[in-house]
């Protein structure tokens, strides 16, 4: 049996142009390796904090983000990431959409459903704590619904447990937040503020890591426009457009000649 951890987070709220939700699957043995465990312990001891939305380009900030991406990148070939980008149509009640879009199993189920029939998977789910999740009973419904889907569709996985984690309590949740933040910035491709430009520069540094670059390009990325189905989109297109607009990346390519 393959034991895995699923980490879930969201990026973008209310009137943000880009709103996403995503889930990262990390095999338990990978997540329990010494380097990741050490990062988790440092996080819980408050030796550092991660707030992608507040990133301002300081040297100490950049250093810890690079360290985390470098550490996880060694194992990303064994991990998977699913995400959905969604929008609020102007003529639809937002509460109605939230009840639908917060069916989080749509993101996490996709990480498990395509596994081979000879593979049994046992998963633990970790989600950043948020008041809105209590209002929709996420902790009660998600595991039950995913296990029901597994039984109904004949897939060999089982959700073992579900846990909420506070901000900066679980490195897997925080790394999921970083991935979503990176993806949003790539999609938006903005350089209208100092903070945006500094984030873009950091993302370029991330993408110089071949394993991270490959991982970002290969995420299972879907766009949802309040229809009955999700549209799969090749995220490499977004990455290429973003990088072609970054002088730091062009200079990096020139330096490799």
C-alpha positions as CSV (number, residue, x, y, z in Angstrom):
1,X,0.0,0.0,0.0
2,X,1.2,3.5,-0.9
3,X,0.8,6.0,1.9
4,X,0.5,9.6,0.8
5,X,-0.2,13.1,2.2
6,X,-2.5,15.5,0.4
7,X,-2.1,19.2,1.1
8,X,-4.7,21.7,0.1
9,X,-4.8,25.5,-0.2
10,X,-6.4,28.4,-2.1
11,X,-5.1,31.6,-3.6
12,X,-7.1,34.6,-4.5
13,X,-10.4,35.8,-3.0
14,X,-13.4,38.0,-3.8
15,X,-12.6,40.4,-6.6
16,X,-9.1,39.0,-7.5
17,X,-8.8,38.4,-11.2
18,X,-7.2,35.0,-10.6
19,X,-8.6,32.6,-8.1
20,X,-7.2,29.1,-7.6
21,X,-7.3,26.1,-5.5
22,X,-4.8,23.3,-5.5
23,X,-3.7,20.1,-3.9
24,X,-0.2,18.6,-3.6
25,X,0.4,14.9,-3.2
26,X,3.6,13.8,-1.4
27,X,4.4,10.2,-0.7
28,X,4.7,9.7,3.1
29,X,8.2,8.4,2.9
30,X,9.3,11.5,0.9
31,X,7.6,13.8,3.4
32,X,9.3,11.9,6.3
33,X,12.8,12.3,4.8
34,X,15.3,14.1,7.1
35,X,15.6,17.3,5.1
36,X,11.8,17.9,4.9
37,X,11.3,16.9,8.6
38,X,14.1,19.4,9.6
39,X,12.3,22.2,7.6
40,X,9.0,21.3,9.4
41,X,10.7,21.5,12.8
42,X,12.2,24.9,12.0
43,X,8.8,26.2,10.8
44,X,7.1,25.0,14.0
45,X,9.8,26.6,16.2
46,X,9.1,29.8,14.4
47,X,12.6,30.1,13.0
48,X,11.0,31.4,9.8
49,X,7.6,32.2,8.4
50,X,6.2,32.0,4.9
51,X,3.7,34.6,3.6
52,X,3.9,34.6,-0.2
53,X,1.3,37.5,-0.5
54,X,3.6,39.6,1.7
55,X,6.9,38.8,0.1
56,X,8.9,42.0,-0.4
57,X,12.2,40.8,-1.7
58,X,14.4,40.9,1.4
59,X,17.5,38.8,1.4
60,X,16.4,36.7,4.3
61,X,13.0,36.1,2.7
62,X,14.5,35.1,-0.6
63,X,17.0,32.8,1.1
64,X,14.4,30.7,2.9
65,X,12.1,30.4,-0.1
66,X,15.0,29.3,-2.3
67,X,16.0,26.8,0.4
68,X,12.6,25.3,0.6
69,X,12.2,25.1,-3.2
70,X,15.6,23.5,-3.4
71,X,14.8,20.9,-0.7
72,X,11.4,19.9,-2.2
73,X,12.7,19.9,-5.8
74,X,14.9,16.8,-5.1
75,X,11.7,14.8,-4.7
76,X,9.2,16.5,-7.0
77,X,9.4,13.8,-9.6
78,X,7.6,11.6,-7.1
79,X,4.9,14.2,-6.3
80,X,1.9,15.5,-8.2
81,X,-0.1,18.7,-8.1
82,X,-3.7,19.4,-9.3
83,X,-5.2,22.9,-9.4
84,X,-8.3,24.6,-10.7
85,X,-8.6,28.3,-11.7
86,X,-12.1,29.6,-11.4
87,X,-14.0,32.8,-11.9
88,X,-17.3,34.3,-10.6
89,X,-19.7,35.1,-13.4
90,X,-21.3,38.6,-12.8
91,X,-24.9,37.3,-12.9
92,X,-24.6,34.4,-10.5
93,X,-25.1,34.3,-6.8
94,X,-21.6,34.0,-5.2
95,X,-22.9,31.9,-2.2
96,X,-24.3,29.4,-4.6
97,X,-21.0,29.1,-6.4
98,X,-19.0,28.8,-3.2
99,X,-21.1,25.8,-2.2
100,X,-20.1,24.2,-5.5
101,X,-16.5,25.2,-5.8
102,X,-15.8,24.3,-2.2
103,X,-16.3,20.7,-3.2
104,X,-12.6,20.3,-2.6
105,X,-12.6,16.6,-3.5
106,X,-12.6,17.7,-7.2
107,X,-9.0,18.8,-6.7
108,X,-7.8,16.0,-4.5
109,X,-9.7,13.2,-6.1
110,X,-7.9,13.8,-9.3
111,X,-4.6,13.0,-7.6
112,X,-5.8,9.6,-6.7
113,X,-8.2,8.4,-9.3
114,X,-5.7,7.8,-12.1
115,X,-3.5,5.4,-10.2
116,X,-3.2,1.9,-11.5
117,X,-5.7,-0.7,-10.3
118,X,-3.0,-2.7,-8.7
119,X,-2.0,0.2,-6.4
120,X,-3.8,0.7,-3.1
121,X,-3.5,4.2,-1.7
122,X,-4.1,5.4,1.8
123,X,-4.1,9.2,2.2
124,X,-4.0,11.8,5.0
125,X,-5.4,15.3,4.2
126,X,-4.1,18.5,5.6
127,X,-5.8,21.8,5.0
128,X,-5.0,25.3,6.3
129,X,-7.5,26.3,8.9
130,X,-10.2,28.8,7.8
131,X,-13.5,29.9,9.3
132,X,-15.2,29.4,5.9
133,X,-14.5,25.7,6.0
134,X,-16.4,25.3,9.3
135,X,-19.4,27.0,7.7
136,X,-19.6,24.4,4.9
137,X,-18.6,21.4,7.1
138,X,-15.6,20.6,5.1
139,X,-13.9,18.4,7.7
140,X,-17.1,16.3,7.9
141,X,-17.9,16.0,4.3
142,X,-14.7,15.8,2.3
143,X,-13.3,12.5,3.5
144,X,-16.7,10.9,3.4
145,X,-17.4,12.1,-0.1
146,X,-13.9,11.1,-1.4
147,X,-14.3,7.6,0.0
148,X,-17.8,7.4,-1.5
149,X,-16.3,8.4,-4.9
150,X,-13.6,5.7,-4.5
151,X,-16.2,3.0,-3.8
152,X,-18.6,4.2,-6.6
153,X,-15.9,4.4,-9.2
154,X,-14.0,1.3,-8.1
155,X,-10.7,3.1,-7.4
156,X,-8.3,1.7,-4.8
157,X,-7.8,4.6,-2.4
158,X,-9.0,5.5,1.1
159,X,-8.9,8.7,3.1
160,X,-7.5,7.9,6.5
161,X,-7.7,11.2,8.3
162,X,-8.3,14.9,7.8
163,X,-6.6,17.6,9.8
164,X,-6.7,21.4,9.8
165,X,-3.4,23.2,10.2
166,X,-2.8,26.8,11.3
167,X,-0.7,29.1,9.3
168,X,3.0,28.2,9.4
169,X,2.3,24.9,11.2
170,X,2.8,22.4,8.4
171,X,5.5,22.8,5.7
172,X,3.5,20.7,3.2
173,X,0.6,23.2,3.4
174,X,3.0,26.1,3.2
175,X,4.8,24.7,0.1
176,X,1.4,24.2,-1.5
177,X,0.7,27.9,-0.8
178,X,4.0,28.8,-2.4
179,X,3.2,26.8,-5.5
180,X,-0.2,28.4,-5.9
181,X,1.3,31.8,-5.4
182,X,3.9,31.1,-8.1
183,X,1.3,29.9,-10.5
184,X,-0.9,33.0,-9.9
185,X,2.0,35.3,-10.5
186,X,2.9,33.4,-13.7
187,X,-0.7,33.7,-15.0
188,X,-1.0,37.4,-14.1
189,X,2.5,38.2,-15.4
190,X,2.4,41.7,-13.8
191,X,5.3,44.0,-13.3
192,X,3.4,47.2,-12.3
193,X,4.7,47.3,-8.7
194,X,8.1,46.8,-7.0
195,X,6.6,43.8,-5.1
196,X,5.4,42.1,-8.3
197,X,8.8,42.6,-10.0
198,X,10.6,41.1,-7.0
199,X,8.3,38.1,-6.9
200,X,8.9,37.7,-10.7
201,X,12.7,37.7,-10.1
202,X,12.3,35.1,-7.3
203,X,10.2,32.9,-9.6
204,X,12.8,33.1,-12.3
205,X,15.3,31.9,-9.7
206,X,13.0,29.0,-8.8
207,X,12.6,28.1,-12.5
208,X,16.4,27.8,-13.0
209,X,16.0,24.6,-11.0
210,X,15.3,22.1,-13.7
211,X,13.2,19.8,-11.4
212,X,11.0,22.6,-10.2
213,X,10.7,24.0,-13.8
214,X,9.5,20.6,-15.0
215,X,7.2,20.2,-12.1
216,X,5.5,23.5,-12.6
217,X,5.1,22.9,-16.3
218,X,3.5,19.4,-15.7
219,X,0.9,20.4,-13.0
220,X,-2.6,19.2,-13.9
221,X,-4.1,22.6,-14.5
222,X,-7.8,23.1,-15.1
223,X,-9.9,26.2,-15.8
224,X,-13.6,26.3,-14.7
225,X,-16.1,28.9,-15.8
226,X,-19.2,27.9,-14.0
227,X,-19.9,25.1,-16.5
228,X,-20.5,21.4,-16.0
229,X,-17.0,20.5,-16.8
230,X,-13.3,21.5,-16.3
231,X,-11.0,22.4,-19.2
232,X,-7.5,20.9,-19.0
233,X,-4.9,23.5,-20.1
234,X,-1.2,22.9,-20.8
235,X,0.4,25.1,-18.2
236,X,3.7,25.2,-20.1
237,X,2.1,27.9,-22.3
238,X,1.7,30.2,-19.3
239,X,5.2,29.5,-18.2
240,X,6.7,30.3,-21.6
241,X,4.8,33.5,-21.9
242,X,5.9,34.6,-18.5
243,X,9.6,33.7,-19.0
244,X,9.7,35.4,-22.4
245,X,8.8,38.6,-20.6
246,X,11.5,38.3,-17.9
247,X,14.8,40.0,-18.7
248,X,16.5,38.0,-15.9
249,X,15.5,34.7,-17.7
250,X,16.7,36.0,-21.1
251,X,20.1,37.0,-19.5
252,X,20.2,33.5,-17.8
253,X,19.8,31.8,-21.2
254,X,22.4,34.0,-22.8
255,X,24.9,33.1,-20.0
256,X,24.5,29.4,-20.8
257,X,25.6,29.8,-24.4
